[in-house]
Amino acid sequence: MTTDTTEKGLEDLIMRHLTGTDGRSPGPVAGVAESAPASGGSGWFAGHPAAYDREYALDLEHLFAFLMATQPDSYAKLGIGDYRDKKGMARQKFLARLQGEIGRRGTIDVLRNGIRHGPLSFDLFYGTPSPGNDKAIALNQANRFSITRQLHYSLDQTRRALDLCQFINGLPVITFELKNSLTKQTVDDAIAQYR
């Protein structure tokens, strides 16, 4: 068996280690009802590029799955019927608020401190719980760590894609642009392909 030394081969290795799958399968997008990542990985969900909303720069499947699982009462009060409906005003207002807070305070601060949306407060990450606090343990375990390969992010140039992007509860935190030194591929080569 030969080793795949291509960029896609490295993406496969990273995806399989974290998620137990190569992340290329065009199968169903991680549904809101899904409660656990695929077995065989390190507990990460394999994200799907179709779940990424370019306008708001969020993985909506994992964001809304997290909110519904951890804060169902507050989520219901938002009045978002189908979070996939791009024309829903309640959805647009909430996502605009979240995007505005990320732009103003940064992703890490929003993850640490959550956001307020009208009279509602939303936590966007649950940290390490203290021993014996069963509720905090359950909330911490509901965090959704996901990684998506070949994430098309650009609104104006749809060819632009990140090799990998890692999310916490639907918020992007780490991006990867992989290069292959065996083929002498450089960052300048990657930039040139988008010109």
C-alpha positions as CSV (number, residue, x, y, z in Angstrom):
1,M,0.0,0.0,0.0
2,T,1.4,3.4,-1.0
3,T,1.2,6.5,1.0
4,D,-0.9,9.3,-0.4
5,T,1.5,12.3,-0.2
6,T,-1.0,14.7,-1.8
7,E,-2.7,17.6,-0.1
8,K,-5.9,15.6,-0.2
9,G,-4.2,12.7,1.4
10,L,-3.1,14.9,4.3
11,E,-6.7,16.2,4.6
12,D,-7.9,12.6,4.7
13,L,-5.5,11.8,7.6
14,I,-6.5,14.8,9.6
15,M,-10.3,14.2,9.0
16,R,-10.0,10.5,9.8
17,H,-8.1,11.2,13.0
18,L,-10.6,13.8,14.3
19,T,-13.9,12.5,12.9
20,G,-13.5,8.8,11.9
21,T,-14.4,9.7,8.3
22,D,-12.7,11.3,5.4
23,G,-15.3,14.1,5.3
24,R,-15.7,13.8,1.5
25,S,-18.8,11.8,1.5
26,P,-21.7,13.7,0.1
27,G,-24.0,12.1,2.7
28,P,-26.5,14.1,4.7
29,V,-25.5,17.2,6.4
30,A,-25.0,16.7,10.2
31,G,-28.6,17.0,11.3
32,V,-29.9,18.8,14.3
33,A,-31.2,15.5,15.7
34,E,-27.7,14.0,15.5
35,S,-26.5,13.6,19.0
36,A,-23.0,12.2,18.6
37,P,-20.2,12.4,16.1
38,A,-19.2,9.3,14.0
39,S,-17.3,6.6,15.9
40,G,-13.6,6.0,15.2
41,G,-12.4,9.6,15.5
42,S,-11.4,11.8,18.4
43,G,-15.0,13.0,19.1
44,W,-15.2,15.7,16.4
45,F,-18.1,16.0,13.9
46,A,-17.3,16.0,10.2
47,G,-18.8,19.3,8.9
48,H,-20.2,19.7,5.5
49,P,-19.5,22.8,3.2
50,A,-23.3,23.0,2.5
51,A,-23.9,23.8,6.2
52,Y,-21.6,26.9,6.0
53,D,-23.3,30.2,5.5
54,R,-21.0,32.5,3.7
55,E,-22.9,35.6,4.5
56,Y,-22.6,35.1,8.3
57,A,-19.4,33.0,8.3
58,L,-21.0,30.3,10.5
59,D,-21.7,26.6,10.3
60,L,-25.5,26.9,10.8
61,E,-26.1,23.1,11.3
62,H,-23.8,22.9,14.3
63,L,-24.7,26.4,15.7
64,F,-28.4,25.6,15.8
65,A,-27.9,22.0,16.9
66,F,-25.9,23.3,19.9
67,L,-28.5,26.0,20.8
68,M,-31.4,23.6,20.5
69,A,-29.7,21.0,22.6
70,T,-28.4,23.3,25.4
71,Q,-30.9,26.2,25.5
72,P,-34.2,24.9,24.1
73,D,-36.4,27.4,26.0
74,S,-34.4,30.5,24.9
75,Y,-34.1,29.1,21.3
76,A,-37.9,28.6,21.1
77,K,-38.4,32.2,22.2
78,L,-36.4,33.4,19.2
79,G,-39.3,32.4,17.0
80,I,-37.1,30.8,14.3
81,G,-39.3,28.3,12.6
82,D,-36.9,26.6,10.2
83,Y,-33.3,27.9,10.6
84,R,-32.6,26.9,7.0
85,D,-35.1,29.4,5.7
86,K,-32.9,32.3,4.6
87,K,-35.9,34.7,4.4
88,G,-37.0,34.2,8.0
89,M,-36.7,37.6,9.8
90,A,-36.1,36.1,13.2
91,R,-33.2,34.0,11.8
92,Q,-31.7,37.0,10.0
93,K,-31.9,39.3,13.1
94,F,-30.3,36.6,15.3
95,L,-27.5,35.8,12.9
96,A,-26.9,39.5,12.2
97,R,-26.6,40.1,16.0
98,L,-24.2,37.2,16.4
99,Q,-22.1,38.3,13.5
100,G,-22.1,41.9,14.8
101,E,-20.9,40.7,18.2
102,I,-18.2,38.6,16.7
103,G,-17.0,41.5,14.6
104,R,-17.0,43.9,17.6
105,R,-15.7,41.6,20.4
106,G,-14.0,38.7,18.5
107,T,-14.9,35.0,18.4
108,I,-13.1,34.1,21.6
109,D,-14.9,36.7,23.7
110,V,-18.2,35.6,22.2
111,L,-17.5,31.9,23.0
112,R,-16.4,32.8,26.5
113,N,-19.2,35.3,27.3
114,G,-22.1,34.5,25.0
115,I,-24.4,37.2,23.5
116,R,-27.5,39.0,24.4
117,H,-30.3,39.2,21.8
118,G,-33.1,41.4,23.0
119,P,-34.2,40.1,26.4
120,L,-32.5,36.7,25.7
121,S,-29.0,35.6,26.6
122,F,-27.2,32.8,24.8
123,D,-24.1,30.8,25.9
124,L,-22.0,29.7,22.9
125,F,-19.6,27.5,24.7
126,Y,-19.5,25.5,28.0
127,G,-16.1,25.3,29.7
128,T,-14.6,22.6,31.9
129,P,-17.1,21.7,34.6
130,S,-16.3,21.3,38.3
131,P,-16.4,17.7,39.5
132,G,-19.8,16.5,40.7
133,N,-21.8,19.2,38.8
134,D,-23.8,16.9,36.6
135,K,-25.6,19.8,34.8
136,A,-22.4,21.5,33.9
137,I,-20.9,18.2,32.8
138,A,-23.8,17.6,30.4
139,L,-23.6,21.1,29.0
140,N,-19.8,20.7,28.4
141,Q,-20.4,17.4,26.6
142,A,-22.9,19.2,24.4
143,N,-20.2,21.4,22.8
144,R,-19.9,20.6,19.1
145,F,-16.4,20.5,17.8
146,S,-16.4,20.1,14.0
147,I,-14.1,20.3,11.0
148,T,-15.0,20.9,7.4
149,R,-12.8,20.3,4.4
150,Q,-12.8,22.4,1.2
151,L,-14.8,25.2,2.7
152,H,-15.8,27.8,0.1
153,Y,-15.9,31.0,2.0
154,S,-15.9,33.8,-0.5
155,L,-19.1,35.7,-1.4
156,D,-17.7,37.1,-4.6
157,Q,-15.2,34.5,-5.8
158,T,-16.7,31.1,-5.3
159,R,-13.5,29.3,-6.3
160,R,-11.8,30.4,-3.1
161,A,-11.8,27.6,-0.5
162,L,-10.0,26.8,2.7
163,D,-8.5,23.3,2.9
164,L,-9.8,22.8,6.4
165,C,-11.7,24.9,8.9
166,Q,-12.4,24.0,12.6
167,F,-15.5,25.2,14.4
168,I,-16.7,25.3,17.9
169,N,-20.5,25.2,18.1
170,G,-20.7,26.6,14.6
171,L,-18.2,29.5,15.1
172,P,-15.0,29.2,13.0
173,V,-11.9,29.2,15.1
174,I,-9.0,27.8,13.0
175,T,-8.4,27.7,9.3
176,F,-5.8,25.5,7.4
177,E,-4.2,26.1,4.1
178,L,-2.1,22.9,3.5
179,K,1.0,22.9,1.3
180,N,2.9,19.9,0.0
181,S,6.7,20.4,0.2
182,L,7.3,17.2,-1.7
183,T,5.9,18.8,-4.8
184,K,7.5,22.2,-3.9
185,Q,4.1,23.8,-3.4
186,T,4.3,27.1,-1.7
187,V,1.9,29.7,-0.3
188,D,2.7,31.9,-3.4
189,D,1.5,29.0,-5.6
190,A,-1.8,28.9,-3.7
191,I,-2.2,32.7,-4.0
192,A,-1.5,32.6,-7.7
193,Q,-4.2,30.1,-8.4
194,Y,-6.8,32.7,-7.2
195,R,-5.6,35.6,-9.3
